[in-house]
Amino acid sequence: MLSQWVTAVLLVLAFGLFSYNFWKLLQIILAGASRDVWNAYHLRLKAVIDQVVLHKKLFRQGVPGLIHFLIFWGFVILSAGTLEWMYMGLTGGGKFDFLGRTGYGLFLLSQDWFNSFVLAAILVAFWRRLVVKPQRMRDNSSKSRADAYFILALIGGLVATSLLCHAIEIQNYGDKALPSFQVFSSLLAGVLPELTTGGWIYQASWWLHLLIVLVFLNYLPFSKHLHVILAFPNVFFSKVKARGELSTPDLEDESIEEFGAERVENLPWTSLLDAFACTECGRCNEFCPTASTGKALKPKTLMIDLRAAATRRKSLYQQNIEGNAALAALQEETLVPNTFSDQFVWDCTTCGACVEACPVMIDHVDAIVEMRRALVLNRGSNPDEATNVFRNFETSSNPWGLSEESRQDWLVQQGVPLFENSEDFDYLYYIGCAGSFDERNRKVVDSVIKLLKKAEVKFGILGKEEKCNGETARRMGNEWLAQQMMQTTVELLNGKAVKKVITSCPHCFNTLKNEYPAFGGQYEVIHHSEVLDSLIQEGRIQPKKSVSDSLTYHDSCYIGRYNDIYDQPRRALQSVSEKKLIEMPRSRDKGFCCGAGGGRMWLEETTGTRINANRADEIIQSGAKRVGVGCPFCMTMITDGLKSKEREDIVVQDLAEVIAEAVD
Amino acid sequence: MTLKIGVLVKQVPDTNSKIQLQGDQIDASGLKFVVNPYDEFGVEEALKTKEIWEKAGQKVETVAVLLGPKAAQKALRDVLAVGLDRGVHILDEEGKASDPKSVSEALKTVCQEEGFHLIFAGKQAVDSDSHATAQMLAEHLKIPHVGVVSKIDFEGKEMAQVERAVDGGSKEIFKLKLPALITANKGLNKMRMASLINIRKAAKKEVKEVPLPSVQADWKVRSWSLPSERAAVKMIEGDMNTQAAELVRLLKEEAKVIGS
């Protein structure tokens, strides 16, 4: 009877304490700006099934994925065992045997198997941390590492005590304990000396198991293992609209006096939830181009520091004493520079490798853009090079500040038709600034046009009427300029009743496709790699010869990770290549950014090693003689990267050029 | 007491836009107008100076002064959006102040009224390129001035050490006592971005419109003409000797740049 009372009191205390701490945590998270998440339930549910139930992202890396899958499902199934444990404590020995012999047998079987799996997985996890030491774990702080060992030890303790207790029960109760359903516990019972359920070993193990459960529960709110609770809601509340669509603040609203995320609480609460759901696993850093080249920005640090800042801010706010100097100082504190440096915020290429890698669906990029917005819109504080490029967009609607009059004049002189209305044309070929002004990328446009003509596609261009679509300004935080540019292009395109758009630049592609609908521009947007692939498939482009050089393909982030276009460019390239396309280790959804995204194309890269040089090394190691790209900025960055490695013998070509060469 | 910093601002056609004529007058309809790029350096320097002095506990007000037609007021709003505190617009709808002398006289009236402790201007306006207005203004105001400055260090609020590049990569360094006028060259700084918040605030900032004082212009541009089209390039064919002979003949007979 006493033990029943002790169990009850322990449970009430443990759950009470947990609820209190968790409530405090929720308040910190919900202090963030509002965000409507009560929509698109089917998509949210799908995300939960994919990421929580099936662990899709975790399985990007096989062994660690499998270990986590076992621990996770073990955890879920063993939680049922934990309930039985509590029931046993409260009833003085009751079991779930009311499930019937078969039912309870299966229950015991599940517990027995998963206790064993989890024990094995825990041992492998220790081995990885102590022996293998993958880079992303070596990067962890000592606190983070201690946290991991402590939690692993707790889980290990849980399953070990459970196995031991079940084994002793088998020794004592024989067939009544259903040993035939408990293979591993039976084995253990066989090798152990005879013990009794009344003996101190059983009793100590039983209480230890319960205590570990309660300690674990109360340790969670202070540990990175909070993800056990928050991963599920974080996945459920993660972004359901296109990853490439940034939020659209109302800049006309005169009541708003600060834009973007000037302070922690300006970030949407979902970003703060992100910060608390972060498990510090480091997969983001592993794939991040800036973290991989020794720059200030590390996506994991973003989350850890955000969490610390939010916690500190909330705890001081709760003191809320009039005239409190610390509080006043705190109110003045801003995310930049108090939590993050300018460099940190401007480093990001918005490539989305971190977002793609994160098993709990954290969105680092949107949070960074919100901070850039605060810097640009509220303070006019941005790198000097950014000022230049904003200027150029303003005066000439292209990043170089070249005369708008000369946009696409060489094509108009060649007689490429101007898109006047949708009756005469099936497609608008929206060339973009790089294709219009950059010498090298003009050649890509020539190839695309040649192929479109060959396939008798009815298309027109905008000539000097074309404007920059605002993508870069938007990702550089200049939302005001970006919205004007976006509206201008939407008006232009709608005025011509454009329905289908071909783009050559993945950045144009993403913005036209994913961001224009919010501005009233609904178009079917197609990247030239998709067009060329389908024209080849349909036989409208027939390659006459094939490329004998070994070829590899460099994924552009904005068609790849942002829009899942991986196969089309590869298939198109493969169709003109004699040899099988070489895949680099970092390809497809793990593709490594060239370093130009997020406006980085226009900013100096002065810290760490160069991102494009890092990628160039990988290209060189692949042994390919040619690299196919599908983006004008990748073209520039990869070419420069190879040049810096004195490997100009490796040819960088847009896939359109490779195909055009084979068609001649 | 509040110290006032004046910034002279002119609206000019964007040098990127193509000048077109209607008869012998400039057709302004196709032109894009911007703040004179050299004046931007003056704007930024005024803001920086204000920051430095205010950190030292001195209250500072920055005032943009512009002369031009009503439509030119946009340039004034633009620099207010960058952060200057208020503007004075000397209205000259008909372009009566047509030369540096008359403009500087008009500016003098306003500057005297305002009592600027320091005046910044661009080293020149990129439309008429006179290089004269700010210098004349300093003479009218009888204050020291240094032009084409690329570095400024203040010693307190009364002295400034300024630097300007002269031929051959050497530098001239001046010390001047305030009140003074400084014209800015490229390299002095880079004007900051107008943040959206400041653009909004700018719409509410004070712009005082004053009539053009009676000034006497000595000259006015009466007519404009575009440079004649460049003739097409002529390629000379043949071997080295023929080419040389032909080149000499052409230079003599067609271009008439060498004598016979």
Interface residues (C-beta under 8 A of the other chain):
Chain A: L251 E254 E257 E258 F259 V376 L377 N378 R379 G380 S381 N382 D384 A386 T387 F390 T395 S396 G401 S403 E405 E479 W480
Chain B: D14 N16 K18 K32 V34 V82 G83 K190 M191 R192 M193 A194 S195 L196 I197 N198 I199 R200
